[in-house]
Amino acid sequence: MKAIFVMMKCELGKAYDVAAEAVDTIEEVSEVYSTSGQYDLLVKCYLPSDIDVGRFVTSRLQTLPHVKDTYTIITFNAFT
């Protein structure tokens, strides 16, 4: 499994709706945080290593209702 983080901009007043939809409907979504700054949400996903990250983001996350923009961060190593 690999972790990715996707920052999302949402339509005004819709961030909590987008967060709920992501958590409820996308199995790979682990956690969603509301954030301050340019983006409204930070979405943490765990993907199987054979999943195409770009296709996952564009077909599963960017198509959620009320999502305006995304910024994807691909991770390499987790330090614990």
Backbone as a printed PyTorch tensor [residue, N CA C, xyz], in Angstrom:
tensor([[[  0.8460,  -1.1910,   0.0000],
         [  0.0000,   0.0000,   0.0000],
         [  0.8770,   1.2350,   0.0000]],

        [[  0.4270,   2.2430,  -0.7140],
         [  1.1230,   3.5230,  -0.7040],
         [  0.1390,   4.6070,  -0.2940]],

        [[  0.6530,   5.5800,   0.4160],
         [ -0.1820,   6.6920,   0.8630],
         [ -0.0270,   7.8630,  -0.0890]],

        [[ -1.1330,   8.5210,  -0.3700],
         [ -1.1090,   9.7960,  -1.0880],
         [ -1.9550,  10.7780,  -0.2890]],

        [[ -1.6510,  12.0440,  -0.4540],
         [ -2.4320,  13.1120,   0.1450],
         [ -2.9450,  13.9900,  -0.9840]],

        [[ -4.2160,  14.3270,  -0.9350],
         [ -4.8090,  15.1760,  -1.9600],
         [ -5.4490,  16.3650,  -1.2710]],

        [[ -4.9800,  17.5560,  -1.6290],
         [ -5.5760,  18.7830,  -1.1220],
         [ -6.6940,  19.1710,  -2.0830]],

        [[ -7.8300,  19.5950,  -1.5360],
         [ -8.9960,  19.9160,  -2.3550],
         [ -9.5120,  21.3190,  -2.0920]],

        [[ -9.8410,  22.0050,  -3.1790],
         [-10.6130,  23.2430,  -3.0950],
         [-12.0510,  22.8740,  -3.4150]],

        [[-12.9740,  23.4040,  -2.6200],
         [-14.3890,  23.0910,  -2.7850],
         [-15.1670,  24.3620,  -3.0990]],

        [[-16.3560,  24.1610,  -3.6360],
         [-17.2490,  25.2920,  -3.8160],
         [-17.5640,  25.8760,  -2.4390]],

        [[-17.8320,  27.1680,  -2.4140],
         [-18.1000,  27.8380,  -1.1410],
         [-19.2040,  27.1440,  -0.3570]],

        [[-18.9350,  26.8790,   0.9090],
         [-19.9160,  26.2820,   1.7930],
         [-20.1010,  24.7810,   1.6380]],

        [[-19.2840,  24.1330,   0.8160],
         [-19.4960,  22.7080,   0.5230],
         [-18.3920,  21.7890,   1.0450]],

        [[-17.3980,  22.3040,   1.7530],
         [-16.2700,  21.4780,   2.1870],
         [-16.7170,  20.3020,   3.0580]],

        [[-17.6270,  20.5270,   3.9820],
         [-18.0660,  19.4410,   4.8600],
         [-18.8600,  18.3900,   4.0800]],

        [[-19.6100,  18.8190,   3.0870],
         [-20.3370,  17.8720,   2.2400],
         [-19.3670,  17.0050,   1.4380]],

        [[-18.3330,  17.6360,   0.8860],
         [-17.3280,  16.8940,   0.1270],
         [-16.6010,  15.9100,   1.0360]],

        [[-16.2260,  16.3370,   2.2310],
         [-15.5390,  15.4590,   3.1730],
         [-16.3950,  14.2400,   3.5070]],

        [[-17.6550,  14.4520,   3.8010],
         [-18.5490,  13.3440,   4.1370],
         [-18.7000,  12.3880,   2.9610]],

        [[-18.8560,  12.9160,   1.7760],
         [-19.0000,  12.0810,   0.5760],
         [-17.7460,  11.2480,   0.3310]],

        [[-16.5800,  11.8530,   0.5010],
         [-15.3230,  11.1350,   0.2840],
         [-15.1710,   9.9880,   1.2740]],

        [[-15.4160,  10.2580,   2.5420],
         [-15.2770,   9.2310,   3.5760],
         [-16.3110,   8.1180,   3.3920]],

        [[-17.5200,   8.4860,   3.0300],
         [-18.6120,   7.5130,   2.9370],
         [-18.5680,   6.6560,   1.6750]],

        [[-17.9950,   7.1690,   0.5870],
         [-18.1350,   6.4650,  -0.6920],
         [-16.8390,   5.9470,  -1.3070]],

        [[-15.6840,   6.4040,  -0.8180],
         [-14.4270,   5.9820,  -1.4380],
         [-13.6310,   5.1670,  -0.4280]],

        [[-13.5570,   3.8860,  -0.6740],
         [-12.9300,   2.9410,   0.2560],
         [-11.4830,   3.2900,   0.5690]],

        [[-10.7510,   3.8180,  -0.3940],
         [ -9.3370,   4.1130,  -0.2190],
         [ -9.0680,   5.3500,   0.6420]],

        [[-10.0960,   6.1390,   0.9020],
         [ -9.9400,   7.3340,   1.7370],
         [ -9.8380,   6.9080,   3.1970]],

        [[ -8.7310,   7.2810,   3.8250],
         [ -8.4760,   6.9270,   5.2180],
         [ -8.9680,   8.0130,   6.1660]],

        [[ -8.6140,   9.2600,   5.8510],
         [ -8.9520,  10.3910,   6.7140],
         [ -9.1420,  11.6330,   5.8460]],

        [[ -9.9650,  12.5500,   6.3340],
         [-10.1510,  13.8480,   5.6860],
         [-10.0710,  14.9140,   6.7690]],

        [[ -9.2400,  15.9150,   6.5290],
         [ -9.0620,  17.0200,   7.4750],
         [ -9.5140,  18.3230,   6.8280]],

        [[-10.1990,  19.1700,   7.5730],
         [-10.4470,  20.5310,   7.1040],
         [ -9.1680,  21.3250,   7.3850]],

        [[ -8.8390,  22.2360,   6.4910],
         [ -7.5940,  22.9900,   6.6050],
         [ -7.8360,  24.4700,   6.3610]],

        [[ -6.8680,  25.2700,   6.7730],
         [ -6.9000,  26.6920,   6.4530],
         [ -5.9530,  26.9210,   5.2870]],

        [[ -6.0800,  28.0540,   4.6430],
         [ -5.1810,  28.3710,   3.5410],
         [ -5.8590,  28.2320,   2.1920]],

        [[ -5.0690,  27.9440,   1.1710],
         [ -5.5710,  27.9000,  -0.2030],
         [ -6.5380,  26.7530,  -0.4610]],

        [[ -6.3830,  25.6560,   0.2630],
         [ -7.2310,  24.4870,   0.0610],
         [ -8.1220,  24.2730,   1.2790]],

        [[ -9.2610,  23.6430,   1.0520],
         [-10.2530,  23.4410,   2.1080],
         [-10.0780,  22.1260,   2.8480]],

        [[ -9.6450,  21.0840,   2.1260],
         [ -9.5530,  19.7520,   2.7030],
         [ -8.2190,  19.0990,   2.3810]],

        [[ -7.7800,  18.2280,   3.2870],
         [ -6.6160,  17.3750,   3.0510],
         [ -7.1120,  15.9380,   3.1880]],

        [[ -7.0230,  15.1850,   2.0940],
         [ -7.5450,  13.8280,   2.0390],
         [ -6.3750,  12.8540,   2.0220]],

        [[ -6.3660,  11.9220,   2.9780],
         [ -5.3260,  10.8970,   3.0340],
         [ -5.9120,   9.6040,   2.4830]],

        [[ -5.2250,   9.0240,   1.4930],
         [ -5.6840,   7.7950,   0.8630],
         [ -4.5850,   6.7480,   0.8940]],

        [[ -4.9790,   5.5060,   1.0370],
         [ -4.0570,   4.3780,   0.9100],
         [ -4.4570,   3.6000,  -0.3340]],

        [[ -3.5160,   3.5000,  -1.2740],
         [ -3.7830,   2.8190,  -2.5360],
         [ -2.9280,   1.5670,  -2.6560]],

        [[ -3.4900,   0.4980,  -3.2140],
         [ -2.6560,  -0.6610,  -3.5340],
         [ -1.5670,  -0.2370,  -4.5160]],

        [[ -0.4370,  -0.8920,  -4.4570],
         [  0.7100,  -0.4760,  -5.2750],
         [  0.4490,  -0.5770,  -6.7700]],

        [[ -0.5240,  -1.3700,  -7.1960],
         [ -0.8020,  -1.5110,  -8.6260],
         [ -1.8190,  -0.4900,  -9.1550]],

        [[ -2.3310,   0.3700,  -8.2960],
         [ -3.3150,   1.3890,  -8.7080],
         [ -2.5950,   2.5830,  -9.3340]],

        [[ -3.1100,   3.0860, -10.4370],
         [ -2.5930,   4.2810, -11.0940],
         [ -3.0770,   5.5060, -10.3110]],

        [[ -2.1560,   6.2330,  -9.7010],
         [ -2.5050,   7.3790,  -8.8520],
         [ -3.2620,   8.4360,  -9.6490]],

        [[ -2.7680,   8.7700, -10.8130],
         [ -3.4230,   9.8000, -11.6250],
         [ -4.8440,   9.4410, -11.9910]],

        [[ -5.0490,   8.2090, -12.3910],
         [ -6.4080,   7.7700, -12.7430],
         [ -7.3160,   7.7700, -11.5100]],

        [[ -6.7900,   7.3430, -10.3550],
         [ -7.5880,   7.3600,  -9.1260],
         [ -8.0250,   8.7810,  -8.7810]],

        [[ -7.0890,   9.7130,  -8.8060],
         [ -7.4050,  11.0990,  -8.4430],
         [ -8.4020,  11.6990,  -9.4270]],

        [[ -8.1520,  11.5270, -10.7240],
         [ -9.0270,  12.1730, -11.7080],
         [-10.4000,  11.5260, -11.8220]],

        [[-10.4800,  10.2250, -11.5980],
         [-11.7770,   9.5680, -11.7730],
         [-12.5720,   9.4270, -10.4850]],

        [[-11.9080,   9.3730,  -9.3420],
         [-12.6220,   9.1320,  -8.0870],
         [-12.7340,  10.3780,  -7.2030]],

        [[-11.6720,  11.1760,  -7.1200],
         [-11.6960,  12.3340,  -6.2190],
         [-12.1440,  13.6130,  -6.9160]],

        [[-11.5850,  13.8910,  -8.0790],
         [-11.9430,  15.1340,  -8.7650],
         [-13.3900,  15.1480,  -9.2280]],

        [[-14.0120,  13.9900,  -9.3420],
         [-15.3950,  13.9210,  -9.8020],
         [-16.4190,  14.0010,  -8.6810]],

        [[-15.9460,  14.0790,  -7.4290],
         [-16.8930,  14.2710,  -6.3260],
         [-17.6310,  15.5910,  -6.5230]],

        [[-18.9260,  15.6250,  -6.2120],
         [-19.6720,  16.8800,  -6.3450],
         [-19.0340,  17.9950,  -5.5110]],

        [[-18.9610,  19.1820,  -6.0870],
         [-18.5230,  20.4160,  -5.4360],
         [-17.0050,  20.5480,  -5.2910]],

        [[-16.2180,  19.6470,  -5.8960],
         [-14.7590,  19.7810,  -5.9000],
         [-14.3710,  20.6800,  -7.0660]],

        [[-13.5960,  21.7310,  -6.7660],
         [-13.1750,  22.6810,  -7.7970],
         [-11.7500,  22.4390,  -8.2790]],

        [[-10.8590,  21.9700,  -7.3920],
         [ -9.4500,  21.8290,  -7.7490],
         [ -8.8020,  20.8520,  -6.7800]],

        [[ -7.7290,  20.1960,  -7.2380],
         [ -6.9780,  19.3040,  -6.3610],
         [ -5.4860,  19.5180,  -6.5450]],

        [[ -4.7330,  19.1240,  -5.5360],
         [ -3.2700,  19.1500,  -5.5550],
         [ -2.8220,  17.8600,  -4.8840]],

        [[ -2.1370,  17.0050,  -5.6270],
         [ -1.7790,  15.6760,  -5.1330],
         [ -0.3330,  15.6210,  -4.6730]],

        [[ -0.1290,  15.0020,  -3.5150],
         [  1.2090,  14.7740,  -2.9720],
         [  1.3970,  13.2640,  -2.8790]],

        [[  2.4020,  12.7600,  -3.5870],
         [  2.7180,  11.3390,  -3.5560],
         [  3.8270,  11.1270,  -2.5360]],

        [[  3.6520,  10.1370,  -1.6790],
         [  4.6270,   9.8890,  -0.6230],
         [  5.5740,   8.7580,  -1.0190]],

        [[  6.7470,   8.7460,  -0.3840],
         [  7.7510,   7.7170,  -0.6490],
         [  7.9640,   6.8040,   0.5450]],

        [[  8.3110,   7.3700,   1.6860],
         [  8.5900,   6.6040,   2.8960],
         [  7.8040,   7.1620,   4.0690]],

        [[  7.4060,   6.2640,   4.9560],
         [  6.7730,   6.6810,   6.2050],
         [  7.7700,   6.4230,   7.3360]],

        [[  8.0020,   7.4060,   8.1600],
         [  8.9240,   7.2770,   9.2840],
         [  8.1120,   7.2210,  10.5650]],

        [[  8.3790,   6.2280,  11.3850],
         [  7.6310,   6.1110,  12.6410],
         [  8.5730,   5.9850,  13.8080]]])
